[in-house]
Amino acid sequence: MRAPPQFYPTKYWHQLDDGRVVCDLCPRHCRLRDGKRGACFVRQAHDGEIVLTSYGRSSGFCIDPIEKKPLNHFYPGSSVLSFGTAGCNLGCKFCQNWNISKSRQIDTLGSSAMPEQLAQAAKRYNCDSIAFTYNDPVIFLEYAVDAAQACREQGINSVAVSAGYITDQARPDFFRHMDAANIDLKAFTERFYHKICSGHLAPVLDTLLYLRHETNVWFEITTLLIPDENDSNEELEALSKWVYDNLGPDIPIHFSAFHPDFKMMDKSRTPPETVKRAREIAVKNGLNYAYVGNIFDEKGDSTYCPSCKQKVLSRNWYELGDCHLTGQGKCKHCGYQIAGRYARREKAFGRKRIPIKIG
């Protein structure tokens, strides 16, 4: 098996007259002198082009339930091989994977696996999918795409857990290799993205519109609610209405509770009532599948049939309970087709987390 390269060539860049190279992968458009790294840390100017320095390298591997991504409508009860690299192209002050996503140490990438090894490991451990997660796969696009192609040859799905912060130019190349995605819609104001994430809202909305109207990728949305920052009724109303009007009623949305981390240790935890209120606002505005996260609430974590209103799949903290769905995802009470991707499954993977080694 070939070893991970030190520098892997990329194609989303262009040169300036002054010798700098501009990275065209994400909206930051980092302008770099030779040897300098972009804000994401893993893309670097080298000999007049942009190279990827984390190809084939990882911060670790783990087998998770698909519900942990979170994806509630993509083969519920299945297992997924999760891995990430290092770095990120956003600067979220509340990052809950900051030791990986904000790392500026190549030592973080202590594990290695080439795309073929990842596909073989997923098949060996009977995983239905592989997930590019922990940090944003957009910044290691070439590695993620090659891994997705290797997995597709083995009949394994690929899942991108991403903030969706990518340019129009690179977006099609990345997502055409993905079967599912969870997009982190961090808030619904430009103020929040600029002040707290060092980014912009519009490119993320563009990614959501692209996924809905120009791909067959199954995707769900997650919003982490931070007290007094993005949890007002007005903002949640606006967010829910935008999703309904632009993406439709069947895109699942997850509202998760924040806990103090990284550079926002001064904030308090999100009260469970806030998360439940967000879900209620989404349901009131016509969204059929709204969920809570990071709190114990079986009602808010379960799936209900939009037609007959009966519970069709019970969940509690990644653990599946009573199921009233056919193998094709139809409600056993009334026959309504629940949105998503489904397959017959004898037993759910459960809430366990299994670290593994590859290579």
Secondary structure, DSSP 8 states (H G I E B T S, - for coil): -----SSEE--SEEE-TTS-EEE-SSTT--EE-TT-B-TTSSEEEETTEEEES-TTEESEEEEEEGGGTT-SSBSTT-EEEEEE-S--SS--TT-TTHHHHT---GGG--EE--HHHHHHHHHHTT-SEEEE-SS-GGGGHHHHHHHHHHHHHTT-EEEEEE-----TTTHHHHHTT-SEEEEE---S-HHHHHHHHSS-SHHHHHHHHHHHHH---EEEEEEEE-TTTS--HHHHHHHHHHHHHHH-TTS-EEEEE----TT-TTS----HHHHHHHHHHHHHTT-S-EEEESS--HHHHSEE-TTT--EEEEEETTEEEEE-B-TTSBBTTT--B-SSB----SS---S--EEE---
